[in-house]
Amino acid sequence: MGQWHGPGGILVEAIILDDRPLLRVSHQVNGRSYLRGYCTTVAELGEHGVDLADLVEKTPLDHL
């Protein structure tokens, strides 16, 4: 599944929860991750303070 990182430690992950595709929004602070919530659509990300223009996708090749 995909991962997108935003400024200030925002992390958006595409996940499957209870057989439903969701976006999990979390905030990483001082090495700890805090759940902000789940979204069923991309439009809902704004309710969690996420600006799509700020997100950068992380892929396995980014670690090379």
N, C-alpha and C positions, 0 to 999 in steps of 0.2 A: 504494500500500500504506500501511498505517497506521504511525504512530510514537507511542510513549508515553514520556514523560520521568518519571524518578523522582528522589528526593533524592540529592544527592551526585554528580550527573553520570551517573546510570544512563540508558541509552537502549535501548528495546526496539523493534525494527522487524520488521514482517511482510514477508518476502521470499520469492522463489522461487529455489532453488539446485538445479541439476541436475534441473529439472522437479519438485521437491518443495517444498511450502509449509513454511517454517520461521520461527521467531522468532529473530532475531539479538540477542544481549544484549551491549552494549558499555558501557564506563565512560569518561567523558570527564574528563580531568584536565589542567589548565593548557593547554587548547586542543588536546590530543592525545586520540585515541580508541584505547582498548585493547579488543580482543575478549575477552569472557568466555566465549562459547560459543554454540552453537545448540541450540534446543529444538524438538521435534516437537509438544509439547502445552503448554498453558498451565500445567498442573500441574508441569512441569519447571522453571518459572521460579524457584521457591523454591530449587532446587539452586544457583542462581547468585546468591543473595542478594537476589532481587527479591520485594517484597511487593506483591501486586496492588492492595491498598488505597491504596498510595502513588503509583501511576501516574496520569499525567494525559495524555490524548490531545492531540496537536498536529494541527491541521488547517490547510490553506492560508489559511483565513479568520482564523486567529490572528495573522497578520502584518499585517493591515489596521488 
